[in-house]
Amino acid sequence: MSGDGAPKAITRPLDYLDQRLGLAKLGKHLRKIFPDHWSFLLGEIALYTFIILILTGIFLTLWYKPSMEEVIYNGSYPLLRGRSVSEAYASTIDISFDVRGGLLMRQIHHWSANVFAAAILLHMLRNFFTGAFRKPREINWIIGSLLLQLALIEGFTGYSLPDDLLSGTGLRFVEGLLLSIPIVGTYLTFFIFGGEYPGDDLISRLYPVHILLLPGLLLALITIHLALLVYHKHTQLPGPGRTNTNVVGAPLMPIYMAKAGGYFFLTFGVMVAMAAILQVNPVWIYGPYHPNQIGAGTQPDWYLGWVEGGLRIMPNWETRVAGITVSWNVFIPGFGWLGLLALILGIYPFIERWITGDDREHHILDRARNQPTRTALGVAAISVFGLLWIGGGNDIIATTFHLALEDITVFIRVAIFVVPVILFMVTKRICIGMQRRDRETLIHGVESGAVVRLPNGEFIEVHKKLSPDDAYVLSSHERTTPLEVPPRTDKEGRERPGWRKLRLRARISRFWVGDDAQKPTLQEYESAHEHGRGHGEIEADEPDRTKEL
């Protein structure tokens, strides 16, 4: 060991690796700054539950047998002993009752799948309402939407593997969706199921899709997603010192990694606690699947309940063309809703950019109130999915609250067109009202509760000046103005190319931001503080920092 350096036993291996892998260049990435806010943890929950799914899935694959071949069950569960069941179902029962820790692992896996889908959905909602999808993150938004859709498909394939009565009912639902595809529906059904439903090959085909194909795609997209996150740097909420050119937070090493590690084990602990306390998917109660049976009150997992709801509330629309029956009542709510979700999620960032004409890079997030139209659209969309979820459980609601099933269905058919419009208008007005309150607070300060009487007999309330940090948050967003319609003709009297499209774009832009309450200008702020605006003098407890606003 030399007296002025590290031991050669350490430096030589590190030099060897650095020359071949460029490890020294990774140092700057280890000092990457990440902001600190609770809403950013939603994406981490999705990542951690995905890791938990991989670990528990590896355990389950050691005992699960993906076969629909009939066997006689002779395991520990007495109510099924001696019955003919599929090998997939028998192995699932064996994992639950005969493998040490098997039931716990099954439940951890199932709960993690539910939380994984929920975390992705909430993470995307946070990105939507705060505008995290704007330039330069449009591609990452599309990747996130693909992750959401793959998570739904992955959840369904895993949900179908036990071959119990509940999962078999879900497969019958998929068979109906496939048959509703015009012309090729029957061929696709025979191809996927390996013959007449339920066939003999579906479980063995779903198994590699569930454990290899879809996890591989998810892992690849998550890797690209995280790489783009590092490349673009993390977004941050508005606050003092935060700009589009910096990130205020903690470095990746050692602070953020320590927090992330602790949060992973906390997430793992919550999943284990849920699995130990809350029973989910008790396949031994449902029994093995038979095509001529269906369980009363059958419900899919929550993340597919909205598709089921769309199917239940759809009117009985069918069309017969050239001897072919097109079942719109199945095709539209099935493939229509899923396709519409994928389309809207994919193109929304580009639609908003076209409407607003904003092609700048954004690294500071919006407060939801400062984008009233976007926020209102998000709330309206949430209400649509909420109503569809209610529709998916209309039989449970009817029996629980002693209501007529037909009345619930008719109500949802009407509400799905009325409620989103009402919530859109209400949400937009609430956001604009909050904008106006922020504007008044910036101009006049915070109400102090102290009322004084002026020499002329007038009573006024003294307002306290905002702290610089609060004032920065309220005023850090940009002013929004609708796009202007250019003159219809140019200097030579000829109509401008694409003028009608420009006029349409300007009208949509006016609808989008025309009602927004703009933050005060510097002149309005200084004038209010100089004259009081009839609200009394503002108590200046801190140095005047007007220019910083």
Secondary structure, DSSP 8 states (H G I E B T S, - for coil): --TTS--HHHHHHHHHHHHHH-GGGGHHHHT-EE---GGGHHHHHHHHHHHHHHHHHHHHHTT------EEE--SS-GGGTT-EEEHHHHHHHHHHHTSTTHHHHHHHHHHHHHHHHHHHHHHHHHHHHHTTTSTT-HHHHHHHHHHHHHHHHHHHHHHHTT-BHHHHHHHHHHHHHHHTSTTTHHHHHHHHHTSSTT-SSHHHHHHHIIIIIHHHHHHHHHHHHHHHHHHH---B---TT--TT---SEEIIIIIHHHHHHHHHHHHHHHHHHHHHS----HHHH-B--TT---TT----GGGHHHHHHHHHS---EEEETTEEEEHHHHIIIIIHHHHHHHHHHHHHHHHHHHH---S---B---GGG-HHHHHHHHHHHHHHHHHHHHHTHHHHHHHHT--HHHHHHHHHHHHHHHHHHHHHHHHHHHHHHHHHHHHHHHH-EEEEEEEE-TTS-EEEEEE---HHHHHHHH-S----------SB-TTS-B-TTHHHHHHHHHHHHHHHTT------HHHHHHHHHHGGGS---B--S---GGG-
